[in-house]
Amino acid sequence: MKILQRLILSFCILIILVFNMAGSAAAGDEGGNKQGLRGTGKTIPATRGADFTETNTEMEFIFVKGGCYQMGDTFESSENKVLPYRPICPEDYVPAKDEEPLHEVCVSDFYLGKYEVTNRQYQQFALKTGSHLPEWAEHESNYSIYAGGGGYYAIMGDALTADDHPVVGISWDDAAAFTEWLSVKTGRTFRLPTEAQWEFAARDGGKNKKWAGTNDLSSLREYAWLADNADGKTRAVGQKLPNGL
């Protein structure tokens, strides 16, 4: 069970690419653990508000209209202490103290990756630069699937390397390096999102949503891959219903 929980954790901690409309870099949220990367359909638009595709990687970006919202735990913590299904992440969902108290946060307009960054997209960067390989691809890593190890990565089989599946086993530094590479390649500024941007987007533009896309537990599996429907593997991006954005 612990192996499955560690695997699912890599899906829960997603990173999204943000195209900075103002053209200047901004810091994202840092974290040292190896994890999954979430990120990016036409070229970068000449006008604000149009979705677009970055042509080098074919990553799709959507326009997110900024606004103000109540950031933090918008539901009573007691509601979440016992869930009628196996938790998505290793720990039972009880909001952390840093999600309280609720406070108003305002975000400006920005662009956000429509899907997780896929293996094919990330490999363009890793192979071109010869660096920042996922930990399961590093021969000296204890998690290398090529050195006879791999642990929880090895049980994923072909899903781990499938072109249209989200890349996993990368660190915050790897993800940040990917955005820097893409910025240099395109002449535009891409970066990781702030926590406020991520929460605003995940909650349909700051709405009172318990999960991304729905408040209804019975429909949650239509929006997300969970421990009980993903079979311990990544899945091709874009197969579930989108949220309100």
N, C-alpha and C positions, 0 to 999 in steps of 0.2 A: 504493500500500500504506500509506503514511504516513497518508493521509486516513482509510482504514478503521481503522487503529490508533487514531487520535484519537477516532473515533466510538465504537469499542468501549470505550475508556477511560471514556466517560461512563456506560456500563452497569456497569462494574466497581466504580466508586466510588459505592456506594449509601448513601443516608442513610435511617434508619428512625426513625419517630416512636415515642417511648416515653411512655406514660401513667404518671406518677409516682404510685405507690400511696400514698406517704406524703403527697402533696399539696404537696410543696415542690420548687422548681426545682433542677436540677442541671445543670452544664455538660456539653455534649457534646464531641466531637472536632472541632477546628477545621481548616480548610483553605481556602485562598483561591481554588482553581480552580473554574471553572464545571463543574457536574457534574450527575448524575442525583439524584433524590430518591426514597427508598423510604419508604413509610409505610402508612395504614390503610384486626360485625355485630350488636338491642336497644340500649338506651341504656347509659350507664356503669353497671356493676353495683353493687348495694348490698353485695354480699359479694365477698370475694377469691376468685379462682380461676375466675371465669366469663368466657368470651369475650364480647365485646360489639361493637356497631356504634355509632359516633359518628353521631348522627342528622343533623347539619347537613351533613356531607360524605359520609355513608354509608361512611366508612372503617372497615374491619374490624380489630379488635385481638384478639390472642390472649394468653392468660395464660402467662407463662413462670415456672415454679417455679425459684427461685434455687438456688444450690449452689456448690461449690468445684470447680475444675478446673485443669489444667496449661495455662497460657496461653503461646502462642508457637509456634515451629516444632516440631511433634511428629513430623515426618518428617525423615530425613536429607536435607540440602540436595543431596547428590550425586544423589539419586533424581530431582530435579526439574530438573536442568540441561539435559537433553535430553528434550523431550516428543514423543510420536509424533503430535502434531497441532499445528496452528498455535496459538500462545499466545493465550489469551483477551485478555490485556492487551498493551500495546505491548512490554514487556520480557519476555524469557524468565523463567519463574517460578523465581527463585532467592530464597529468603527473605532479607529485609533483616536487617542486623545487629541492628536494634532488636526483632526477633522472637526473639532469643536472649539469654540462656539461658532455658530453660523455668522458669517460676516459678508457684507456686500463687496463684490469685486467687479470691476468693469474691464472689458477687453476690447481692443480695437479690431477692425476687420482683419482677417488673415485667410490664408489658404492652407488646407490640410489634406494630407494623403487620404485618398478614398479607401484604399486597402492596405493591409500589411505589406511591407517590402518583401518581395519574393526572393527565393534562392537565385533565380536567374538574374534579377536586378542587382542583388548584392554581389554576386559573383563577378559582374562586370567591373566593379570597383576593386574587389580583392585580387582578381587576376591581373588587372592593369597595374596595380600598385605593388603586387607581391607581398602584401601585408594584411593584417587584420582579418585573418581567416577565422571562421567560427571555431570554437574550442574543440569541437568534435573532428575538425579537419586538420588540426595541428598535430603532427606526428609526436612531438614531445609532450603533448598534453595527456594527463591521466584519463581524459575522456575521448581520446582519439579512437574512432571506429576503424582506422587503418592500421593501428598498432595492436589490435586484438582486444581493446578495451571498449570504451564507449558508454558503459553503464546504461543509464536510462535513455541515452540517444540511440544505442544499438537496437533497442526493442522497437524503434519506429520503422525500421526497414526502409523501403524505397521512399516513404513519405518524407524522410529526413532531407533527401536531396532532390525531390521532385521540383521541376522548374517553377510551377505555379503555386507552390506551398510557401508559407511564410518562413523566412530564415529564422533559426533559433540558435542559441549558443554563442551569442555575441554580447560584448560588454557595452556599457555606456560610452566608453572611449572609442570602441569600434564604430558605434552608431554615429557619434559626433564626427569621426574621421570620414565616414561615408558622406555626411552632409557637406563637409568642407570640400571633399573631392568633387561633388556635384556642383557646388558653388563655383569652383574654379573652372570646371568643364563648361558651364553654361553662361558664366559671367553674371549670374544672379545670386542672391543670397538665400540659401536654404539653411535651416537649423532645426534643432529639436524643439518641441513645444514647451511652454511653461506649464506648470501644474494647473494654473487657472485656465489656460487655453484648452488643455486636454479635458478637464472636467466640464467646461462650458460646451464643448463639442459632443462629448459622450452623453450629456444630458439634453440633447436636442436643442442646443442653444440656450442652456441655462434653465431649462424647465425642471419641474420637480419630478425627476425620474429616478426610480429605484435601480433599474438596470438600463443599459443603453438600448433604447427602442421601446421599452415596455415597463409597465408597473405590474403586469399580470404574470404571475408565476407559471400559470398553465401554458402560456405562449412563449415563455423564455427560450425554449429549445428551437423555436423558429428564428430566433435572432442570434443565437450563440452556440458554439461548440462547448460542451461541458464534459466533466469527467465521465459521465454516464452515457454520452452519445458520440464521443470522439474516438473511443476505443484506444486511448493512449497514444494517439498520433495527431500530427498536424493534418489539416485538410486544405484543399485548394481554396484560395481567397474568393470572396464574392458569392458564396453558395447560400448564405443566410440573408434574411431580410435586413435592409438598412434601417438605421434609426431615422428620426425626423429631419435630419439635415439633407 
